[in-house]
Amino acid sequence: MSRTTRLALVTLLGVILAAATITPTASAAAQRYASPTGTGTDCTAAKPCSIINAVENASTGDEVIVKPGDYPLTETLFPPAQTTIHGVAGQPRPRLLFGPQGQREVYLQHGATLRYVEVHQAAAMRALYASASTVDQVIATGTEPGWQTAEIDGGTISNSIVVASGTNARAIQTSAYGFSSNSSSAYRNVTAIATGSGGVAIEAEASTTATATAQLVNVIARSPSGLSLLASTDSSGAQAKITYTHTNYGSADHVGSQTQLVSGGSNPQEDPAFVNAAAGDFRQAPGAYTIDAGLDDPINGAVDADGDPRRIGTTDIGADEFVVAPVAATGTAGAVTGQSATLTGSVNANGAPTTYQFQYGPTSAHGSTTPATAAGSGTGAVATGATLGGLSPATTYHYRIVATNAGGVTHGADRIFTTAASPSPDDPTAEDQTSTPPTPTPGFAGVKVSTRLAFARRFITLRLTCPAATVGRCSGGTKLTARRRRTSSRAGSRVMLGRASFSIAAGARATVRVRVSRAGRRRLSGVRRLRGRVRNAATSGAGESKTTMARVTIRRRHR
């Protein structure tokens, strides 16, 4: 059973301190890295080692970071006290694979922690044993008849999924053996499933004069052809007890003397609804009775088995917190020019980390997308927006907002806007368009222009350069303007001298000839030199846009 995290996990805390009584010669806690192909003894992020090396050569309090991948194991993984072993946040869980034969398992004791890994056992042995330790966000499976997949003897198991598929097997067992020993374990937001005939989801078992206690809160315990809960002893001196509240279970029983099943109430017994139990997907399906049926408590932890927020609304029962897909509403398009537009919308994240982006294009198939942007994890609508650049003038565009979280993808309604038409290049009265150009994509600087221009035979000649780092070509248009004569009665402070288009290869310099308009020829008549302004609107082959402005001097060239 392999599951990949759906959304970013909460960042794991740093190094755990070693024992409280550290001697002056004790070394500080360290980070050690393991990978499926790791070798050597460095055990660093740059040079990871094998998981056996990383774990068994660790010191008290060290942190072992296990990179994603499969780890076939042929011996027991036995970390020192207070060691923390965990996968990498936001990446697939590493899989620890035991079997087919031999005494092999993950064996935790003395305050060790196992977090965000998978443990699979194919032999007649436990997959996981924890004594006075912490197990969190772990997926564990076992296949052999008569064996328990996980044994939790003191400490806590939380936000974890444990499955036993063998006949008469136990998913999780809390045990106490011998004289006057005591094993008390806490189960928080755990999904325990025994699928084999005669199986038991959770058992508290004690022998001789020992006491075993399992305390269940927000737990799913199910065995379709066996028992959900079982308290058992083998003698009159032993005691076994299961207390449970906000727990979804089916049948329960106790065997032997001094056994107890104590209900704290709020225990729904309707069959749980999973996404695909047959395939090992024990996330809750929409409408499951276990959704919002748990007990809120900070000690449940911050995230569920997959790293989603542990509490969305009211805490759910089981390892999985049901995530509702976001709500997305497409808004209006504003600040529309010939080449740009600003899109708006709103997103309700429904309590889970959510991102949004806008899809747009000339048809309802869109084809282009803005970068994904975080919308937070609130429970109310938040305003969203994005600015588009490099659009084509006089063109109708379709657009919609798309929001995504661990619960799914939601598309807003499709809407349209139409970009403005470009002014005619032959219109001598066209006003100088100095509206703010679309925000350029960082990295594209636009074209550069020489500042000394020549005028002859009704043409102004200028030289433009396309930056060498440009993707594709620099394509666009240039526009030349100058101030009107002081004696002119015409409205407006500037006269349009002329326009021209260009297409220049990256790193190249090109000569562009601008045909001078009639109004421009009148302005240039009788002068040998005129100060003007050039405006170059350029787009790269990657759709990056940049408009540059420059003051220039236009000199009449004699024939």
C-alpha positions as CSV (number, residue, x, y, z in Angstrom):
1,M,0.0,0.0,0.0
2,S,1.7,3.2,-1.1
3,R,0.4,6.7,-0.7
4,T,1.9,10.0,-1.7
5,T,1.4,13.1,0.3
6,R,-1.2,15.4,-1.3
7,L,-0.2,18.7,-0.1
8,A,2.8,20.2,1.7
9,L,3.4,18.8,5.1
10,V,4.0,21.0,8.2
11,T,7.8,21.5,8.5
12,L,9.3,19.0,10.9
13,L,10.9,20.3,14.1
14,G,14.6,20.4,14.4
15,V,17.0,18.3,16.3
16,I,15.9,16.6,19.6
17,L,18.2,17.2,22.5
18,A,20.0,14.1,23.9
19,A,19.6,13.0,27.5
20,A,18.9,15.5,30.2
21,T,22.2,14.7,31.9
22,I,24.7,15.3,29.1
23,T,28.3,14.9,30.1
24,P,30.8,17.5,29.0
25,T,32.2,15.0,26.5
26,A,28.9,14.1,24.9
27,S,28.5,15.1,21.3
28,A,25.7,17.4,20.1
29,A,22.7,15.9,18.2
30,A,23.3,15.6,14.5
31,Q,21.3,15.1,11.2
32,R,22.0,12.0,9.3
33,Y,20.7,11.3,5.8
34,A,19.8,8.0,4.2
35,S,18.8,7.1,0.6
36,P,18.0,3.9,-1.2
37,T,21.3,4.0,-3.1
38,G,23.4,5.5,-0.2
39,T,26.9,4.2,0.5
40,G,29.8,5.0,2.7
41,T,29.7,6.5,6.2
42,D,29.3,10.3,5.6
43,C,25.5,10.2,5.9
44,T,25.2,13.8,4.8
45,A,22.7,15.5,2.6
46,A,25.2,15.5,-0.2
47,K,26.5,12.0,0.5
48,P,23.7,10.0,2.1
49,C,24.5,6.5,3.4
50,S,22.3,3.3,3.7
51,I,19.5,3.4,6.2
52,I,21.1,0.7,8.3
53,N,24.3,2.8,8.6
54,A,22.4,6.0,9.2
55,V,20.2,4.6,12.0
56,E,22.4,2.1,13.8
57,N,25.5,4.4,13.9
58,A,23.4,7.4,15.1
59,S,23.9,8.7,18.6
60,T,21.3,9.5,21.2
61,G,19.0,12.3,20.1
62,D,20.2,12.3,16.4
63,E,17.8,12.9,13.5
64,V,17.7,10.5,10.6
65,I,16.2,11.9,7.4
66,V,15.1,9.2,5.0
67,K,14.9,10.2,1.4
68,P,12.0,8.9,-0.8
69,G,12.3,5.4,-2.3
70,D,12.2,1.7,-1.4
71,Y,14.5,0.3,1.3
72,P,14.6,-3.6,1.2
73,L,15.8,-4.6,4.7
74,T,17.3,-7.9,5.9
75,E,17.8,-7.0,9.6
76,T,16.0,-5.2,12.4
77,L,16.2,-1.4,12.3
78,F,17.1,-0.6,15.9
79,P,17.6,3.2,16.5
80,P,19.3,4.5,19.7
81,A,17.2,6.2,22.4
82,Q,15.5,9.5,21.5
83,T,16.4,9.2,17.9
84,T,13.9,10.7,15.4
85,I,13.5,8.9,12.0
86,H,11.4,10.6,9.4
87,G,10.7,11.1,5.7
88,V,11.2,14.3,3.8
89,A,8.4,16.9,4.1
90,G,6.4,17.3,0.9
91,Q,7.8,14.3,-0.8
92,P,6.6,10.6,-1.1
93,R,7.0,8.5,2.0
94,P,10.0,6.3,2.0
95,R,9.1,2.6,2.1
96,L,10.8,0.2,4.5
97,L,10.3,-3.3,3.1
98,F,10.9,-6.4,5.4
99,G,10.6,-10.0,4.4
100,P,10.2,-12.7,3.4
101,Q,11.8,-14.5,6.4
102,G,13.7,-13.6,9.6
103,Q,13.4,-11.5,12.7
104,R,13.2,-8.1,11.1
105,E,11.2,-5.1,12.0
106,V,11.5,-1.4,13.1
107,Y,12.2,-1.6,16.8
108,L,11.7,1.7,18.8
109,Q,12.3,2.2,22.5
110,H,13.4,4.8,25.0
111,G,11.7,7.9,23.5
112,A,12.5,7.2,19.8
113,T,10.2,8.7,17.2
114,L,9.1,7.3,13.8
115,R,7.3,9.8,11.5
116,Y,6.1,9.9,7.9
117,V,7.4,6.5,6.6
118,E,5.8,3.3,5.3
119,V,6.7,0.0,6.9
120,H,5.7,-3.2,5.0
121,Q,6.2,-6.7,6.5
122,A,6.0,-9.8,4.3
123,A,7.4,-12.3,6.9
124,A,6.0,-13.9,10.0
125,M,7.0,-11.0,12.2
126,R,5.7,-7.6,13.3
127,A,6.3,-4.6,11.0
128,L,6.7,-2.2,13.9
129,Y,7.4,-2.4,17.7
130,A,7.3,0.7,19.8
131,S,8.0,0.8,23.6
132,A,7.7,4.2,25.3
133,S,8.1,5.9,21.9
134,T,6.1,7.9,19.3
135,V,4.7,6.8,16.0
136,D,3.1,9.5,13.8
137,Q,2.0,9.7,10.2
138,V,3.1,6.1,9.6
139,I,1.5,3.6,7.2
140,A,2.2,0.0,8.3
141,T,1.0,-3.3,6.7
142,G,1.5,-6.9,7.6
143,T,0.4,-10.1,5.7
144,E,1.2,-13.1,7.9
145,P,-1.5,-15.1,9.7
146,G,-1.6,-14.8,13.5
147,W,0.8,-11.8,13.7
148,Q,0.2,-8.2,14.8
149,T,1.4,-5.6,12.3
150,A,2.2,-3.1,15.0
151,E,2.8,-3.5,18.8
152,I,2.6,-0.3,20.8
153,D,3.7,-0.9,24.4
154,G,3.6,2.5,26.0
155,G,3.9,5.8,24.2
156,T,1.6,7.2,21.4
157,I,0.5,6.3,17.9
158,S,-1.2,9.0,16.0
159,N,-2.4,10.0,12.5
160,S,-1.4,6.6,11.3
161,I,-2.9,3.7,9.2
162,V,-2.2,0.1,10.2
163,V,-3.4,-2.9,8.3
164,A,-3.2,-6.6,8.9
165,S,-4.4,-8.9,6.1
166,G,-3.4,-12.3,7.5
167,T,-5.9,-14.8,9.0
168,N,-6.3,-14.3,12.8
169,A,-3.9,-11.3,12.6
170,R,-4.0,-8.1,14.7
171,A,-3.5,-4.7,13.2
172,I,-2.3,-3.1,16.5
173,Q,-1.7,-4.7,19.8
174,T,-0.9,-3.2,23.2
175,S,0.7,-6.0,25.4
176,A,2.0,-6.5,28.9
177,Y,3.7,-9.7,30.0
178,G,5.3,-11.0,33.2
179,F,5.0,-9.8,36.7
180,S,3.7,-6.4,37.7
181,S,4.6,-4.8,34.3
182,N,2.4,-2.0,33.0
183,S,1.8,-1.0,29.4
184,S,-0.4,2.0,28.7
185,S,-0.6,3.3,25.2
186,A,-2.5,6.3,23.6
187,Y,-4.1,6.0,20.2
188,R,-5.0,9.4,18.5
189,N,-6.6,9.6,15.1
190,V,-5.6,6.1,14.0
191,T,-7.1,3.9,11.4
192,A,-6.6,0.2,12.3
193,I,-7.9,-2.4,9.8
194,A,-7.8,-6.2,10.0
195,T,-9.0,-7.6,6.7
196,G,-8.2,-11.4,7.3
197,S,-10.7,-13.9,8.6
198,G,-10.8,-13.8,12.4
199,G,-8.7,-10.7,12.6
200,V,-8.7,-8.1,15.3
201,A,-8.2,-4.4,14.6
202,I,-7.0,-3.4,18.1
203,E,-6.2,-5.6,21.1
204,A,-5.1,-5.0,24.6
205,E,-3.5,-8.2,25.9
206,A,-1.9,-9.0,29.4
207,S,-0.5,-12.1,31.1
208,T,0.5,-13.2,34.6
209,T,0.1,-10.1,36.8
210,A,0.7,-7.5,34.1
211,T,-1.6,-4.7,33.0
212,A,-2.3,-3.5,29.4
213,T,-4.3,-0.4,28.7
214,A,-5.2,1.1,25.3
215,Q,-6.7,4.6,25.3
216,L,-8.5,5.4,22.0
217,V,-9.6,8.8,20.8
218,N,-10.8,9.6,17.3
219,V,-10.0,6.0,16.1
220,I,-11.4,3.9,13.3
221,A,-11.1,0.2,14.3
222,R,-12.6,-2.3,11.8
223,S,-12.4,-6.0,11.1
224,P,-15.0,-7.1,8.5
225,S,-14.8,-10.8,9.5
226,G,-13.5,-10.5,13.1
227,L,-13.4,-8.1,16.0
228,S,-12.8,-4.4,16.1
229,L,-11.8,-4.3,19.7
230,L,-10.6,-7.1,22.0
231,A,-9.4,-7.0,25.6
232,S,-7.8,-10.3,26.7
233,T,-5.9,-11.9,29.6
234,D,-4.6,-15.4,30.3
235,S,-4.8,-15.5,34.1
236,S,-6.7,-14.0,37.0
237,G,-3.8,-11.8,38.0
238,A,-3.6,-9.9,34.7
239,Q,-5.6,-6.9,33.6
240,A,-6.5,-5.7,30.1
241,K,-8.5,-2.6,29.4
242,I,-9.6,-0.6,26.3
243,T,-11.2,2.9,26.8
244,Y,-12.6,4.5,23.7
245,T,-14.4,7.7,22.8
246,H,-15.2,9.3,19.4
247,T,-14.2,5.9,17.9
248,N,-15.8,4.2,15.0
249,Y,-15.9,0.4,15.6
250,G,-18.0,-2.7,14.8
251,S,-18.0,-5.7,17.1
252,A,-16.1,-5.8,20.4
253,D,-15.3,-8.5,23.0
254,H,-13.3,-9.4,26.1
255,V,-11.7,-12.7,26.9
256,G,-10.4,-13.8,30.4
257,S,-10.8,-12.3,33.8
258,Q,-10.3,-8.6,34.7
259,T,-10.9,-7.4,31.1
260,Q,-12.8,-4.2,30.4
261,L,-14.2,-2.3,27.4
262,V,-15.0,1.2,28.6
263,S,-16.9,3.6,26.3
264,G,-16.6,7.3,26.8
265,G,-19.4,8.0,24.4
266,S,-19.8,9.5,20.9
267,N,-18.8,6.2,19.2
268,P,-20.5,5.9,15.8
269,Q,-20.9,2.3,14.7
270,E,-22.0,2.9,11.1
271,D,-19.7,1.4,8.5
272,P,-17.0,3.8,7.6
273,A,-16.8,5.0,4.0
274,F,-13.3,4.8,2.4
275,V,-12.2,6.0,-1.0
276,N,-11.0,2.5,-2.0
277,A,-10.4,0.1,0.8
278,A,-9.8,-2.8,-1.6
279,A,-6.8,-1.0,-3.0
280,G,-5.6,0.1,0.4
281,D,-6.8,3.7,0.1
282,F,-8.3,4.4,3.6
283,R,-9.0,8.1,3.1
284,Q,-12.6,9.1,3.9
285,A,-15.1,9.2,1.1
286,P,-17.5,12.1,0.9
287,G,-20.4,11.7,3.3
288,A,-18.6,9.4,5.6
289,Y,-20.0,9.2,9.2
290,T,-16.5,9.8,10.6
291,I,-16.2,13.3,9.0
292,D,-16.4,16.1,11.7
293,A,-17.3,13.4,14.3
294,G,-14.1,13.5,16.4
295,L,-12.9,15.3,19.4
296,D,-10.9,18.5,19.0
297,D,-7.8,18.5,21.1
298,P,-4.3,20.1,20.4
299,I,-2.6,16.8,21.3
300,N,-4.2,15.3,18.1
301,G,-1.4,17.0,16.3
302,A,-1.3,19.6,13.6
303,V,-1.6,17.4,10.5
304,D,-3.2,14.2,9.4
305,A,-1.6,11.1,7.9
306,D,-1.1,13.0,4.5
307,G,0.0,16.3,5.9
308,D,-3.4,18.0,5.5
309,P,-4.6,20.2,8.4
310,R,-5.6,17.9,11.3
311,R,-8.7,20.1,12.0
312,I,-10.9,21.3,9.2
313,G,-14.2,22.3,10.9
314,T,-14.4,19.7,13.6
315,T,-11.6,17.0,13.8
316,D,-12.5,13.8,11.9
317,I,-12.3,10.3,13.3
318,G,-9.4,8.3,11.8
319,A,-6.0,9.0,10.4
320,D,-7.4,11.0,7.4
321,E,-8.9,14.5,7.6
322,F,-11.5,15.0,4.9
323,V,-10.5,17.9,2.7
324,V,-13.3,19.8,0.9
325,A,-12.5,21.1,-2.6
326,P,-12.1,24.8,-2.8
327,V,-14.8,27.2,-4.1
328,A,-13.7,29.4,-7.1
329,A,-15.5,32.3,-8.7
330,T,-14.3,34.0,-11.8
331,G,-14.5,37.8,-11.6
332,T,-14.3,40.6,-14.1
333,A,-11.5,41.7,-16.4
334,G,-10.3,45.3,-15.9
335,A,-7.6,47.7,-17.1
336,V,-7.9,46.2,-20.6
337,T,-5.6,47.7,-23.2
338,G,-4.4,46.4,-26.6
339,Q,-1.9,44.1,-25.0
340,S,-2.8,43.6,-21.3
341,A,-5.6,43.0,-18.9
342,T,-6.1,42.4,-15.2
343,L,-8.3,39.4,-14.2
344,T,-10.1,39.1,-10.9
345,G,-11.9,36.4,-8.9
346,S,-12.3,34.9,-5.5
347,V,-11.3,31.6,-3.8
348,N,-12.6,29.9,-0.6
349,A,-9.9,27.5,0.5
350,N,-12.3,25.6,2.8
351,G,-9.7,25.2,5.5
352,A,-6.9,23.6,3.5
353,P,-3.8,25.1,1.8
354,T,-5.0,26.1,-1.7
355,T,-3.5,27.6,-4.8
356,Y,-5.1,29.4,-7.7
357,Q,-4.3,30.4,-11.3
358,F,-6.1,31.8,-14.3
359,Q,-6.5,30.0,-17.6
360,Y,-6.9,32.1,-20.7
361,G,-6.8,32.0,-24.4
362,P,-8.6,32.9,-27.6
363,T,-11.1,30.0,-27.2
364,S,-12.8,28.3,-24.3
365,A,-10.0,25.7,-24.5
366,H,-7.8,28.5,-23.1
367,G,-4.2,27.2,-23.6
368,S,-2.3,29.6,-21.4
369,T,-2.0,29.7,-17.6
370,T,-0.8,32.3,-15.1
371,P,1.6,31.0,-12.3
372,A,0.1,29.3,-9.3
373,T,-0.5,31.6,-6.4
374,A,-1.2,30.7,-2.8
375,A,-4.8,31.5,-1.6
376,G,-4.2,30.5,2.1
377,S,-6.2,28.0,4.1
378,G,-9.1,30.1,5.4
379,T,-12.8,29.3,5.4
380,G,-14.0,32.5,3.7
381,A,-13.7,34.0,0.2
382,V,-10.5,35.9,-0.6
383,A,-10.0,38.2,-3.5
384,T,-7.6,37.0,-6.2
385,G,-6.1,38.6,-9.3
386,A,-3.5,38.3,-12.1
387,T,-2.2,40.7,-14.8
388,L,-1.8,39.4,-18.3
389,G,0.7,40.8,-20.8
390,G,1.7,40.2,-24.4
391,L,-1.9,40.0,-25.6
392,S,-3.0,40.7,-29.2
393,P,-5.0,43.9,-30.0
394,A,-8.6,43.7,-31.0
395,T,-8.9,40.0,-29.8
396,T,-11.5,38.3,-27.7
397,Y,-10.1,36.2,-24.9
398,H,-11.7,33.5,-22.7
399,Y,-10.6,33.2,-19.1
400,R,-11.5,31.4,-15.8
401,I,-10.0,30.9,-12.4
402,V,-8.9,27.4,-11.2
403,A,-8.4,26.6,-7.5
404,T,-6.6,23.5,-6.2
405,N,-6.2,21.8,-2.8
406,A,-5.9,18.3,-1.5
407,G,-9.7,17.9,-1.9
408,G,-9.7,18.5,-5.6
409,V,-9.7,21.1,-8.4
410,T,-12.5,23.6,-8.9
411,H,-13.0,25.6,-12.1
412,G,-14.7,29.0,-12.1
413,A,-17.1,30.0,-14.9
414,D,-15.7,30.9,-18.3
415,R,-15.8,34.6,-19.1
416,I,-14.5,36.8,-21.9
417,F,-13.0,40.2,-22.6
418,T,-11.8,41.9,-25.8
419,T,-8.5,43.9,-26.0
420,A,-8.5,47.4,-27.5
421,A,-7.6,48.0,-31.1
422,S,-4.3,49.6,-32.0
423,P,-4.5,53.2,-33.4
424,S,-4.0,53.4,-37.2
425,P,-0.4,54.2,-38.2
426,D,-1.7,56.6,-40.8
427,D,-3.7,58.8,-38.4
428,P,-1.7,62.0,-38.0
429,T,-3.8,63.2,-35.1
430,A,-3.3,60.0,-33.1
431,E,-2.5,60.9,-29.5
432,D,0.7,59.6,-27.9
433,Q,-0.4,56.5,-25.9
434,T,1.5,56.7,-22.6
435,S,-0.7,54.4,-20.6
436,T,1.2,52.1,-18.2
437,P,2.4,49.1,-20.2
438,P,1.8,45.5,-19.0
439,T,4.1,44.3,-16.3
440,P,7.0,42.7,-18.0
441,T,8.2,39.2,-17.2
442,P,11.5,39.6,-15.3
443,G,14.5,38.8,-17.5
444,F,13.3,40.4,-20.8
445,A,14.7,44.0,-21.1
446,G,13.1,45.0,-24.4
447,V,14.9,46.5,-27.3
448,K,17.5,49.2,-27.1
449,V,17.5,52.2,-29.5
450,S,20.3,54.4,-30.8
451,T,19.6,58.0,-29.8
452,R,20.8,59.7,-33.0
453,L,18.3,59.3,-35.9
454,A,18.5,60.4,-39.5
455,F,15.7,61.9,-41.6
456,A,15.8,61.8,-45.4
457,R,13.3,61.2,-48.3
458,R,10.3,60.9,-46.0
459,F,11.8,58.3,-43.7
460,I,13.4,58.4,-40.3
461,T,16.0,55.7,-39.8
462,L,16.8,54.2,-36.3
463,R,18.7,51.3,-35.1
464,L,17.3,48.8,-32.6
465,T,19.1,46.0,-30.8
466,C,17.5,42.8,-29.4
467,P,19.2,41.4,-26.2
468,A,21.2,38.3,-26.7
469,A,19.4,36.5,-23.8
470,T,16.0,36.9,-25.5
471,V,14.0,33.7,-26.2
472,G,13.2,33.7,-29.9
473,R,13.0,37.2,-31.5
474,C,12.1,40.7,-30.4
475,S,8.9,41.6,-32.2
476,G,6.7,44.7,-31.9
477,G,6.3,48.3,-32.9
478,T,8.1,51.6,-32.7
479,K,6.5,55.0,-32.5
480,L,8.1,58.4,-32.9
481,T,6.7,61.7,-31.5
482,A,7.8,65.3,-31.1
483,R,6.5,68.4,-29.5
484,R,4.3,70.7,-31.6
485,R,5.6,74.1,-32.7
486,R,4.8,76.7,-30.2
487,T,2.8,78.6,-32.7
488,S,0.5,75.7,-33.5
489,S,-3.2,76.0,-32.6
490,R,-3.7,72.2,-32.8
491,A,-4.9,70.5,-29.7
492,G,-2.4,68.2,-27.9
493,S,1.2,68.8,-27.0
494,R,2.8,66.3,-29.3
495,V,2.7,65.3,-32.9
496,M,3.1,61.7,-34.2
497,L,6.0,61.6,-36.6
498,G,5.5,58.0,-37.7
499,R,5.2,54.3,-36.8
500,A,6.9,51.0,-37.9
501,S,7.0,47.4,-36.9
502,F,10.1,45.3,-36.3
503,S,11.2,41.7,-35.8
504,I,14.8,41.2,-34.7
505,A,16.7,38.1,-34.0
506,A,18.1,37.7,-30.4
507,G,21.5,39.4,-30.2
508,A,21.1,41.2,-33.5
509,R,21.0,44.9,-34.4
510,A,18.6,46.0,-37.1
511,T,17.9,49.2,-39.1
512,V,14.2,50.2,-39.0
513,R,12.8,52.8,-41.4
514,V,9.8,54.8,-40.2
515,R,7.7,56.5,-42.8
516,V,7.0,60.0,-41.7
517,S,3.4,61.1,-41.5
518,R,2.1,64.3,-43.2
519,A,2.0,66.0,-39.8
520,G,5.5,64.8,-39.1
521,R,6.8,66.2,-42.4
522,R,5.3,69.6,-41.6
523,R,7.0,69.5,-38.1
524,L,10.3,68.6,-39.6
525,S,10.2,71.2,-42.4
526,G,12.6,74.0,-42.0
527,V,14.6,72.5,-39.2
528,R,17.9,70.8,-39.3
529,R,17.6,69.1,-35.9
530,L,14.6,68.1,-33.8
531,R,14.4,66.5,-30.4
532,G,11.8,63.7,-30.2
533,R,10.8,60.6,-28.3
534,V,10.7,57.0,-29.4
535,R,8.4,54.3,-27.8
536,N,9.3,50.7,-28.5
537,A,6.8,48.0,-27.4
538,A,8.5,44.5,-27.8
539,T,7.5,40.9,-27.1
540,S,9.9,38.0,-26.9
541,G,9.3,34.5,-28.4
542,A,8.3,33.4,-24.9
543,G,5.5,36.0,-24.7
544,E,7.5,38.3,-22.4
545,S,6.6,42.0,-22.9
546,K,8.5,45.2,-22.3
547,T,8.0,48.8,-23.4
548,T,11.0,51.1,-23.5
549,M,11.0,54.9,-23.9
550,A,14.0,57.1,-25.1
551,R,14.7,60.7,-26.0
552,V,16.3,61.0,-29.4
553,T,17.7,63.6,-31.7
554,I,16.6,63.6,-35.4
555,R,18.9,65.2,-37.9
556,R,18.1,66.0,-41.5
557,R,20.4,64.2,-43.8
558,H,21.3,66.2,-46.9
559,R,21.0,64.3,-50.2
